[in-house]
Amino acid sequence: MSGPKGRRGLHIALGVLVLLLAAGVVVGGVYVAREHQDREQAAADQDRYGDVLAAAREEIEAFVNIDYRDAQKSIDAVAAGATGDFAKQYDSSTKDVVEILTRAKSVMDGEVLWAGVVDADNDSATVIVATTGTVSNTQTGNKPVARQFRIKVDLVREDDEWKTSNVEFVG
């Protein structure tokens, strides 16, 4: 088999082997590229979720901490994170809220216990937030009474920031 037929068969076998190896390299490269893209997407998703959670926590912390002695500071903190119809509704009701808070000598102290993203994409998100805290006012004899809230927060992305577009008590 050292003749021309033997060499020809060897050349064909080597050619097929080279083609198979080249195909394997291409397929492997495609898988590596996909894995890299998947990891980049997962990192971007993780960053977005972190930003969404931070914005929701900040807004609700402002929302559940209000003191009649400096109500405007609390109102301004909520307004800073609000947008759209929520911002308009909140802004239009703040004068009445300050009056009610002052008359009742209301103080609400609270904190976010946990928050979880329900849904998120590049431009909008929904977060459920659980809070705990106390409320004291003239109706409670100015003694702190425990309060827990479950709040659904809708957010939208505006100018590279997450803003609250709706707040809804859910339980």
C-alpha positions as CSV (number, residue, x, y, z in Angstrom):
1,M,0.0,0.0,0.0
2,S,2.8,2.3,-0.5
3,G,1.6,3.1,-4.0
4,P,-0.4,6.0,-5.3
5,K,-3.7,4.5,-4.2
6,G,-2.5,4.2,-0.6
7,R,-1.3,7.7,-0.5
8,R,-4.5,8.9,-2.0
9,G,-6.5,7.2,0.7
10,L,-4.2,8.7,3.4
11,H,-4.6,12.2,1.9
12,I,-8.4,11.8,1.9
13,A,-8.5,10.6,5.4
14,L,-6.2,13.5,6.5
15,G,-8.4,15.9,4.6
16,V,-11.6,14.6,6.3
17,L,-9.8,14.8,9.7
18,V,-8.8,18.4,9.1
19,L,-12.3,19.3,8.0
20,L,-13.8,17.7,11.1
21,L,-11.3,19.5,13.4
22,A,-12.0,22.8,11.7
23,A,-15.8,22.2,12.1
24,G,-15.2,21.3,15.8
25,V,-13.2,24.6,16.3
26,V,-16.0,26.6,14.7
27,V,-18.7,24.9,16.8
28,G,-16.6,25.4,19.9
29,G,-16.1,29.0,19.1
30,V,-19.8,29.6,18.6
31,Y,-20.5,28.0,22.0
32,V,-17.8,30.1,23.7
33,A,-19.3,33.2,22.1
34,R,-22.8,32.3,23.2
35,E,-21.6,31.6,26.8
36,H,-19.8,34.9,26.9
37,Q,-23.0,36.7,25.7
38,D,-25.1,34.8,28.2
39,R,-22.8,35.8,31.1
40,E,-22.8,39.5,30.0
41,Q,-26.6,39.4,29.8
42,A,-26.8,37.8,33.2
43,A,-24.5,40.4,34.7
44,A,-26.5,43.2,33.1
45,D,-29.8,41.7,34.4
46,Q,-28.2,41.4,37.9
47,D,-27.1,45.1,37.8
48,R,-30.6,46.2,36.7
49,Y,-32.3,44.2,39.4
50,G,-29.9,45.7,42.0
51,D,-30.7,49.2,40.7
52,V,-34.4,48.5,40.7
53,L,-34.3,47.2,44.3
54,A,-32.3,50.1,45.5
55,A,-34.7,52.6,44.0
56,A,-37.8,50.9,45.4
57,R,-36.2,50.6,48.8
58,E,-35.2,54.2,48.9
59,E,-38.7,55.4,47.8
60,I,-40.5,53.2,50.3
61,E,-38.1,54.2,53.1
62,A,-39.0,57.8,52.4
63,F,-42.7,56.9,52.2
64,V,-42.8,55.1,55.6
65,N,-40.8,57.7,57.5
66,I,-42.6,60.9,58.0
67,D,-42.7,63.3,60.9
68,Y,-45.1,66.2,61.2
69,R,-42.4,68.4,62.7
70,D,-40.5,68.3,59.4
71,A,-43.1,66.9,57.0
72,Q,-41.8,68.8,54.0
73,K,-38.4,67.0,54.2
74,S,-40.2,63.6,54.0
75,I,-42.5,64.8,51.2
76,D,-39.6,66.1,49.2
77,A,-37.8,62.7,49.6
78,V,-40.8,60.8,48.2
79,A,-41.3,63.4,45.4
80,A,-37.6,63.1,44.4
81,G,-38.2,59.5,43.4
82,A,-41.6,59.9,41.8
83,T,-42.7,60.4,38.2
84,G,-45.7,60.4,36.0
85,D,-49.2,60.2,37.5
86,F,-47.9,59.1,40.8
87,A,-45.8,62.3,41.0
88,K,-48.7,64.5,40.0
89,Q,-51.1,62.8,42.5
90,Y,-48.5,62.9,45.3
91,D,-47.7,66.6,44.6
92,S,-51.4,67.6,44.5
93,S,-52.2,65.9,47.8
94,T,-49.1,67.0,49.9
95,K,-50.7,70.3,51.1
96,D,-53.6,68.3,52.7
97,V,-51.2,65.7,54.0
98,V,-49.1,68.2,55.8
99,E,-52.2,69.7,57.4
100,I,-53.5,66.3,58.5
101,L,-50.1,65.2,59.8
102,T,-49.7,68.4,61.8
103,R,-53.2,68.3,63.2
104,A,-52.7,64.6,64.3
105,K,-49.1,65.1,65.4
106,S,-48.3,62.1,63.3
107,V,-44.9,60.4,63.3
108,M,-44.3,57.3,61.3
109,D,-41.0,55.4,61.6
110,G,-40.3,52.4,59.4
111,E,-37.9,50.4,57.5
112,V,-37.9,48.0,54.6
113,L,-37.6,44.4,55.7
114,W,-37.3,42.9,52.3
115,A,-37.9,43.7,48.7
116,G,-38.3,41.4,45.7
117,V,-38.4,42.1,42.0
118,V,-41.6,40.6,40.5
119,D,-40.9,41.7,36.9
120,A,-38.3,43.8,35.2
121,D,-37.2,44.7,31.7
122,N,-34.9,47.5,30.5
123,D,-37.5,50.3,31.0
124,S,-39.9,49.2,33.7
125,A,-40.1,47.0,36.8
126,T,-42.5,45.9,39.6
127,V,-41.2,45.3,43.1
128,I,-43.0,44.0,46.2
129,V,-41.7,45.6,49.4
130,A,-42.4,44.6,53.0
131,T,-42.0,47.2,55.8
132,T,-42.2,47.3,59.5
133,G,-42.4,50.2,61.8
134,T,-44.5,52.3,64.1
135,V,-47.0,55.1,63.9
136,S,-47.8,57.5,66.7
137,N,-50.4,60.3,66.6
138,T,-53.2,61.8,68.6
139,Q,-55.4,58.7,67.8
140,T,-52.8,56.4,69.4
141,G,-52.3,58.7,72.4
142,N,-49.0,59.6,70.9
143,K,-47.7,56.1,71.7
144,P,-46.0,54.1,69.0
145,V,-48.2,51.4,67.5
146,A,-46.7,48.7,65.3
147,R,-47.5,48.9,61.5
148,Q,-46.5,46.6,58.7
149,F,-47.1,47.2,55.1
150,R,-46.8,45.2,51.9
151,I,-46.4,47.6,49.0
152,K,-46.3,47.1,45.2
153,V,-44.0,49.6,43.6
154,D,-44.0,50.2,39.8
155,L,-40.9,51.8,38.5
156,V,-39.9,53.2,35.1
157,R,-36.5,54.1,33.8
158,E,-36.1,57.8,33.1
159,D,-32.8,59.5,32.2
160,D,-30.8,56.5,33.4
161,E,-32.6,56.5,36.8
162,W,-35.4,54.3,38.2
163,K,-38.4,56.4,39.3
164,T,-41.6,55.3,41.0
165,S,-44.6,55.5,38.8
166,N,-47.1,53.9,41.2
167,V,-47.4,52.8,44.8
168,E,-50.1,50.4,45.8
169,F,-50.7,48.8,49.3
170,V,-51.3,45.1,48.7
171,G,-51.7,43.7,52.2
